[in-house]
Amino acid sequence: MPENSPHEHTLQTDLDLIASAAREAGNIALRYFRRDPEVWWKEGVSPVSEADYAVDSFLRRELLAARPEYGWLSEETTLAEQELDRDRIFVVDPIDGTRAFIDGRPIWCVSIGVVHRGVSVVGVLECPELSETYHALTGGGAFRNGEPLRVKPVGEAVVIGGPKAMVSELPADILQRNKAHGYVPSLAYRIAMVASGVLDATFVKPNSHDWDLAAADVILREAGGAIRDAKGNTPSYACGDPKKGALAAGSGPLLETMTQTMARSL
C-alpha cells in the first residue's frame, strides 16, 4: 500500500487528529473573542473576522500536514482552492456562528468534519466558551464531553427550532404541542442540540453550506437522528455545489412530517 494512503488512517485516528486540532483552534479563537476583532463583509451580507482567518489558516496547515492526501473545503477557502477529487476531505467552518462571536455571545463553535465520498464519517464541534465538545464517528456513537448522546423520544410536547416561517407550516396538531425555542446563532450547534435532546428537531433555511453541516451531520446520525431535504434524501458533502436547499434535522415520525411539510412548499 502506498505511503500516506487514506486507507492507513482509521476513523479513530482521524477523530484524534481533528479533536486535537479543534481544541487548539478554539484557543486561537478565544484570543480574539470579546476583544473587538477586525471584521470584513463578504458580498456585503456575511461577516468574517480576523479570528475566522486565523483559525482557518491554522487548521489548514495543521490538518493537511498530517493528511496531505486529503482534500480541503472550508468556508474561508475560495472555489479555486478546493480539492474535491480526494477520497477523504476535511470540511471546516473555522467559526460557526461568526455573528455571535463578533457580538460577544457564547454560542459559536469550531466545526471540523471528515467526508468520505460524499458522506460525513467523523465530526467534532469545539465550543470553548460553552466548555462543550461534541464528537462522533460512524459506528462509534456520538458524545458531548465524553457522555453519550441520544435523540429525545418525541413526547406530547415538542421543541422545534429553526425559522418561524418554516415552523409555522407544520400541521396544526404539532404547532399546538410545540414549545418555541429562542434563536440559536450557530447552525452546527443547533443540530447538536437535536442530537443531545435539547431540541426535538429543527428546520434549516435554504442556503446553508457543507461546512455548516458536515460535522454536525455525523453527530446527529450517531445519536439516532438524521438530516433530510424536501425529497427525503440525506445531503451529500464536498462533491458539488456546497450550498443546500431547505432541510430538516430530527428523528422518527416528526422528521417525516417535517420532510413532507417542506415538500408541500416546493
URRA-V840597 format. One record per helix or strand of 3 or more residues. SS is the DSSP state (hx for helix, st for strand). FROM is the first residue (numbers start at 1). TO is the last residue. If there is no record, write none. Layout:
SS_FROM_TO / SS_FROM_TO
This chain:
hx_6_8 / hx_11_30 / st_39_42 / st_46_49 / hx_50_66 / st_71_74 / hx_79_81 / st_88_96 / hx_98_103 / st_109_116 / st_119_127 / hx_128_130 / st_132_137 / st_142_144 / hx_164_167 / hx_172_177 / hx_187_196 / st_201_204 / hx_210_222 / st_226_229 / st_247_250 / hx_252_264
